[in-house]
């Protein structure tokens, strides 16, 4: 297979990562002729690499030591060094450009200047202090993706308090399952939001949350013009802007910056704590070096405060970029709505999901002909694997000049392990390279490295943005069990990957929902990439369930596109395509029509809970219904009985 995109000599010469390589050469005396050489140094000398990142971005003085303890878990980064994440954003302010471009379904774009952003952060931090918020206290958001969410987060971080948030598509119970664990002092919310042309009044949910929390104050952003009693209005909370220079509180390198939550499909969602310094270093590397985002860029990723990509997009401010918030449906006004918005704001880096790309393919969209995407140089993709056909469609229908930058990582490190770089080719359906500083490998069940075959994604050296801790996990037992029980001292992430001969990575899906026929491990993503290309199929779910008699049942559930029927001919064509394009082992035992596919609130298919249902688990215990986008679908799957096995 040939690369679909190859960087030009000018691309390589002008890339920030090339300048960083020169910086490292001057420091070490060694040459780094390509990305692979730079990556190898970054994982061979982990402390030297992260010190170089710190110095390259001129983050100030350190206390001296970079990595006091290397073991995992327990690595200690920059002990004694004090800083504040917000200082870098203030330092990078670009007063001739907007800091935030706010988009909505039914309103004109709104610009938030850097001066306005810093003023509002300054004044809202004062409001929080007036409500008794101090370093270490928690402030939580129940908000759409709007600029006020960014301001509230930065104000919270500036005083050393801890931020956490979820979107307003969550029910009050689902929000309380997460935010209620934190015992917050202040809730920042909105009276509602608009999505798909409809207004969603959230006052009942806000009331339920206030009943469930012991709050000093509630601050309400008016989105729908509704009255929320006994609350501070946002306009009052940020009144009198321009009162002075922002005051930030220096904190330890690993002082909690935010708590992000796991999907919470079983039990209460895990609160994952990240520190100021680890996030600052990781996000500067990921945004400025890997994504080549700088002060002239406009960075637009379709996301929600519920998802770590919201945190990742805010990191564009660390590099001085303009970021874009969008409160609305990705198909408002048509299936190509996000491309239209990307053109409207002149996005240079735009991020979306494989599902959105597939929807555009099936709708016959041709973004390059229908919108001015001349400013666009990179399309980021995450959430699940991008099929080869979708990657090629982006090349043909968005632009050959656009780098398709698929990334894979997670909430756990609030960043990516693997993805693109402006100096590395892109192969269709593959992720270009491990990120700098990520000691990535693929292990077999015995813990031996494998190449050219499926293995567990592992990381063999610490990263600064690995969690400081899990919330309410004082002895670290849950943290160790989540990542380090399988291979002691090595981070096991739970993804199946293949490391290719040209250094790229193929992601096959979650290893905890692995298909395992006759001892051969297979990824569900490989099947989805084939099946979901069919115009008759809207979405698919494949499950591999071991049966009590030793048998193995592997059904494929398909949601049909409007007007389509699951005929014998369609089943035959689906099976034939899977056999030809993946392997005979991947062909399902049967294909059934389903009314829908249940997902987590961040869009992950619920493969593991459905598998447990098919293995006889109690439906009330396999998944927390409030964490599911359409809980009623669980009842449909729970009624399915696997066929008897001889």
N, C-alpha and C positions, 0 to 999 in steps of 0.2 A: 504494500500500500504506500502511495506517495503522500507527502504532506499536503494539506489543503491550503496552508499559509506558511510562508517562509519570510522571516524578517529581512528587510533590505539592509544594505550596508549603512545607509543613512539612519534607518531605524535603530540599528545596533549602536552606532556612534553617538546618537542623541539620547539614548535611554539613560535614565537615572541609575540603573543597575550597573551600566558600564562605567559611569563616573565613580560609583561605589567600589568597583573592582580596582580602578586606578588608585583610589584612596587606600585600599587594602594592600596593594602592591607597594606603595610608598611606605607603608607601615611594616610589612613583613619582608620585603625584598624579593618576594616570589612573584612569578607571573601567573595570571589566571586567564588563559587564552579563550575560554568559553565558559558557559554556564555550569557545565558539569564539573570543571575544575574548581570554580568558586564554591559550588555546593559542597564538594568533597572537603574543601578546607573548612567550611562552616560547620560541618559535623565532626571533623577530626579535632578541631580546636573550638569547642563550644563556647568556652569563656572568652576566648579571643574574638570570636565572631560577634558576640553580643556586646562586648566592649567597643568593637569597631562600629556597630550600629549606633550605640549611644554617642560616640564621639562624632560620627559622620553627621548626625542630626543636631549636634551641638546642644545637648540637653543639660549641660552644666557640670558642676563638680560631683564626683561620687565620693563615697567614704573609703574607696580603695579596692576592696575585694569584689570580684564579680560573682563567683559561684563558690559559696562556702561549703556546700555539701552537694555532691553530684548524684547521690542515690535517688531512686524513685520507688515509692513516694518519699518526700522529705527534702528535695532539693531546696537550697536557700540561696536566693539571688540578691545581690547588691546589699548585703546586710549593713545597716547603719546609714544608707543613703536615703535622703528624704526628698520628696517632690510632690507635685500635684498634676494630674492629667490635664487639668484645664489650662495650666500655664502654657503648654505647647500650643493650644488653640489660640490663646490671646496673642502669643508671640508671632503666629503665622497669619494674623488678620491682614486681609487684602482690601484696603479701604476703597479701591477703585472698582471692586466687583461685589456682587451679592454674596452673602454667606449662605443663604437658603433661598431657593425658589419653591414656593408653596403652590401645589396644583390641587384642584378639586374638580369634581364632575361638573358642577353647575356654577362655577365662578371663574373669573379671570385670574391668571397667575398673579401671585403676590410676592414681591421681593422683600427679603429681610436683609438689610445691609449688615456688614460686619460691625459697624458702630452700634446699630440697633441691637444686634445680638448680644454684644458685650454689655451694653447698658442694661438690657433686660435681665441678663444673667446676674449682673451686679445687684440690681434692685430686688429680684426674686430671692437671691441668697439672703438679703437683709430681711425680707418677709419671713423666710424660714427661721432665721435666728430669732425673730420676734415671737415666733410660735414655740420657741424653746428647743429647736433642732440644733444639735451639737455633733461634733465628729463622732462617727460610729452609730448614730441614730439612723433610722430608715425612713425614706420618703418613697412613696409608691405612686405609680401612674396607672390609670385606667383610661386610656386615651386612643384616639385614632392617630394615624401617622401625619402629624401636623407640626409646625415649627415650635409650638408651645411645649411639646414633649421634649424637644431638644433643649430648649431653654431650661426647663425644669430639671432635666438630668444634669446639665452642666452646673447649674446653681447648687444642686445637691452635692455634686462632686467637689465643687470649689471649697466647701466648708468641711470636707472630710466625712460627710454623711454618705449613706449607702443607698443607691437607686435600684429600683426594680419596677417592671411594668408589664402590662399585657394589653392587648387590643380590646376594643369594645364589642367585638364579635363573641367574646367569651361571656358566658352567663355569670351571674353574681357568684354562684357556687364555685364554678371553675376558677374564677378570679380569686376568691377567698381561699381555695385550696392552695393557691400559690402565695399570694401576697399576705394572706393571714398568718402564714408561718413566721413572718418577719416582725410582727408586732410594731407596725409603723407608727410614726407620730403624725405624719401628714399624708393625705390622699390628694393627688392632683388628677382631676377628671374633666370630662366634657359632658354637656347635657345630652349629647347624642352625636350621630354621624349620618352621612348619606352614602348609600351604596346601591348601585344598580338603579338609580333614579328614585329611590325610596328614602324617606327620612326615618331614622331609627331612634326613637325616644328612649334614653337609658336612665331616666330618673328613678324608676322602680329598682333597677339593679344598683344604682348608686345608694339608694336608701338601704337596701339589703346589705351592701358592703359596709356602710357606716354603722349599721347595727352590729355587724360582726367584728368590727375593729374598735379599738380604744384609741381614738384619734384626738390630737390637740386641735386639728383644723382640717377642713376640706376646702380646696381651691377649685373653682369650676370655670372652665373655658366655655364661652357661649358659642356653640356651633349652629344650634337650631333656634336660638332666641327664647329658650324655655327657662322658667324660674326654678331654681333649686334653693330651698329655704336653708337658713342658718349656715351659709357657706360664704367664703370670700370669693369675690369675682376676680377673674384673671386680670382684668383691666385695673382693678384696685391693687392687686398684688405686684404689678409691675409699674405702678404710677411713679411719677417723678424720676423718670430715667435721666441719665446724664449727671448723676450726683457725685461721680468721682470714679477713680480707678478701682477696678475689681480687686478685692482682697482674697487671696487663696490661702488655705491652710496647708502647710507642708505636712505630709504624712509619710510613714514608712513605705518602702518599696512595695511590700505585700499587703498594705492596708486595703481593706475591701473597697472596691470602686462600685461594683454592682453585684446583684444576684440574678442570674438567669436560670430558667427552670427547664428541666427535662419535660418530655411530652406528657408524662403523668398517666400513661395508659394502665399502669398497675400501681395501686396505692397512691399516696400523695406524691406529687411531682418532686423530684430532687432539686433543691436549691443549690446551684453551682456558683461558688464565690470566686471572683477574679480580682486581682490587685491592681492598683494604679500603675505601678511600674511595669508589670508584665504585659498588661494590655497596651500601654503606650509604646513599648518596644515592638511588640508583635504587630500592632496595627500600622505603625510607621513602616516596618519592613513590608507588610502585605500590601499596603495601599501605595506607598511611594516607590518601592523597589519592584515588587512583583507585578503590580498593576500600572506602574509608571504614571501615577496620578500626581499632579502638581497644581500650582497656583493658577494656571490658565485653564484648568479642566472644570467641566460640569459633570458631576457624578450622580447618576440616577439609577437606583435599584428598587424594583417593585417589592415592597416588604411591609412589615407591620411591627409595632412595638413588642409583639409577642415573640418575635423571631430574632435570633442572633444577627441576622443580616441587617436589622435596623441598627444595632450597635456598630456593625462593620461599616455601614454607610456613614454614620456620624463621624467615623474616623477620617473621612475625607477632609474634614475641617482641620485635622492634625497636619495635613499637607498643604493647607491654604486653599483647597478646592471649594467650589460652590457645590453644595449638595441639594438634592431635590426631594421634597416630601410630597407624596401623593395620597390623598384621602379619597379613595373611590375604587370602583370595579375596574379590573384590567380589560374589560370588554365594553365599558360604557361608550355608547355611540358606535359600536362596531367591534369586530374581533381584533382589529389592528390598533386598538386605542393606545396601547403603550408605545407603539412605533410613532404614532401621531404626536404623543406627548414628548417623546424623545426628540423628535424633529422640532417641536415648538420651542423647547428650551435650549436647543443646540447641544444636546448631551454628547460628550466625547466618550464616556464610558457608561454603558447601559447594562443593567442586570435583570435577568428574569429566570424562568424555570423551563425545563424540557416540556412540561405540560402545556405551557402557554405557546411555545414554539409549535408544538404539534397541532394545537387548535388553529393557529394561523395557517399551517400547511393545509389542513382539511378545509379551511374556509377559502382557500385559493388566494390568500393575500400575497402581494408582491411589494413589500415595503420600499424597496429601492426606487420603484416607479411611482408610488403613491405619496411618498413623503421625502422631504429634503433631509437626507441623512449624511450629508457631506462632512459634517463635523465629527461623525461617529468613527472611532478607530478600534473600539473593542466592545464585544458583547460578552458579558459574564453570565455563566450558567451554573446554577446549583440547585439542590433539592433532591435530585435523583440523576441517574445516568442519562447522558445525551446520546441518542442513537446516531449511528453513522449517517443515516439518511437525513436526520434533522440537521446535523452538522453541515452536510453538503448543501442542504436547502438554504441555510444561513449564508453560505458562501455565494450561492447563485442568486438569491432573492434579497439579500441585504447589501452585500458588496464584497468583492474579492479582496479589497483592501482592509476589511474588518477582521481583526483577530478574534477568533472564538475562544474565549478564556474560561473553560470549564474548571470549576474548583470543587474540592471535596474536603470537608473537615467536620466542624460541628460546634454545637453549643458548648461542648466540653472544654474546648480551647478558644472559643469565640473567634475562630479564624479557620484557615485551611491548612491541611497537611500537604496537599498536592494541588497543582493548578498550572497556570501559565506564567510566562515571563516575556518581556518584549524582545528578548534575544533568542528565543527558542521556537523552533517550528511547531506547528499544530497538525496532528494527525487526526483524521475524522474518527469520532467515537472514543478518543483517548485523551487523557489529561497529560499535559506536556512534560511535567517534571515535578519532583518533590520541591517544596518551598525551601529556601535557604534556612539553615538552622534546624531543619526537621530531619532527624536521623531515621528516615523511613526504611522499612524492610517488609518482606513478606515471609511469614513463618508457616511451616507445616505443623501438624499436631504435636510433633516431638520438639518443636522449638528450633528447627533447623531452617536456615534461609532457603527459599526456592526462587527460581527464575523461569519465566516462560510458562508457568502453571499457576493455578489458583492457590493463594495462601492468605493467611490472616494479616491484615494491616497492623503493623506494630511500629512503635517508635522506641528506639533503644537508648536515647539520651534525652535529658530533660529539656523542656521549653519554658520560657518565662511565663507564658500565658496558660500553662497547665493550672488547674484550679488550686487556689490557696487552700480550699477545703470545701466540703459540703456543709450546708447550713444545718445546724443541730446534729452534727456528727462529731461530737467532741473527741471521741477516741479514734476517729478516722477509719472505723471498720467498714462503713459503707463505701467510702472513697476507695479503699484498697480493693474491696470486692468488685467494684465497678470496672477497674482497669488492670489490676496487677495480680489477681489470683491465678490466672491461666499460665502466665510466664512471669515468675517472680522477678521483680526489678525491671521489667519491660512493660511499656504501655500497650495493652491490646485494645484496639478501638472498637472492634465488632463489625468490620467490613471485610468482604472478600475482594482481593485485588490480584492482578497479575502485573508483574514488572516485565516490560518488554525488552527486547534486545537493543532497541534504540533509546532506552532510558525513560520512556513514557509509562503511564500507569493506566490500566483498564480497571474500572470499578464494577464489580458484579452484583453489588447489593449487600444487605446486612447478613453477616454470618450467623446471627442468632435466628434467622428465618431461612437458613440454607436448605435448598433442595438436595437430598442425598439419596439417590437411587443406586442400589447395588454398590454402595461404598464410594460412588463418584459424587463429589460435591459440585453443586451448580448454583449459579446466582439467578434469582428471579428477574433481575433487570434485563438479562439476555433475552428472556421470553417477552417481556413487555416491549422491548425495542422492536420486535418483529410484529407482534399482534396489534399494537396500538397504531401501527402505520396503516392498517386497513381502514378505509373510509367508513365501513359499517360499524367499526368498534370505537366507542367513545373512551373507554377505559377498561383495564383488565386487572385481575388479581389471581395469582397462582399460589397454591398452598401445597406443601408436602407434609403429610401427617403420618407418622408411624402408628400402626394399628396394634392392638393387644395381641393378635395372633401372629405377629411378626411381619405382617404385610405392610404395604406402603401405598397410600392413596394420594394421588396428585391431580386434583381437579383444577381446571381453569375457569374462572368466572369472568364473563364479559358483560359490560354495559353497552347496549346498542345505541348507535346514533339514531336520531329521529327518522322514522320511516323504514329502518332496516329490520330484517328478520333473521333469526338464527336458524337458517335452513341447513339441511344436510350438506348441501354444496358448500356453504360458508364454513362449516365445521371442517370439511375435507380440505379446503384451501388453507385454513388456519393451521391445521396439523401439518400439511405439506410444507408450508412456509417455515414452520418451526424446525421440521426435520432437515430441510435444506439449508437454512440460514444459520441454525445453531447446531443441533445434533439430534439424532433419533432419541437419545436419552431424555431430551427436553420435551418431547411430545407428551401432553397431559393424558391422563387416563380417560378423562371425559371433559367436555366443554358445556358449561351451563350458562344460561342467561341469568343475570342478576339485576335487581332494581337499582343498585348503586354500589359503590365501593366506599367503605368507611375509612376515614383518615383521622390522624391527629389534627389538632388545631393549626399545626404548622405544615400540614399537607402530606405527611408520611402515611403510606398505606399501612393498615393495621394487620400485617401478615401474622405476627406472632400471636396476638390474642385470638384471631380466627382459627389458627392452627390448634390452639389449646381447646377451643370449643369443639373442634372435630375430634379431639382426643378424649372428650368426655368431661372437660373441666366445667365447673359451675359458672354459668354466665355472669352471675353477680360478682364473681371474684377475679375474672380474667382481665377485666378492663374497667377503669373508672369512666362511667358514661359521660360525665361532664367534660372529659378530655377529648371527646369524639365529635367530629363535625356534624354527623347525622346519627345520633344514638339509636334511632328506630331501626336502622339497618342491622344492628347487632342481633335484634330479635329474629330477623329473617335468616341470618346465617346460623343462629342457634338452633333453628328448627331442622336444619339439614342433618341427615343421618348418613354417615359413610356407608358404602355398600359392604355387604358381608364378604369376608374373604374365606376361601377354602382352607 
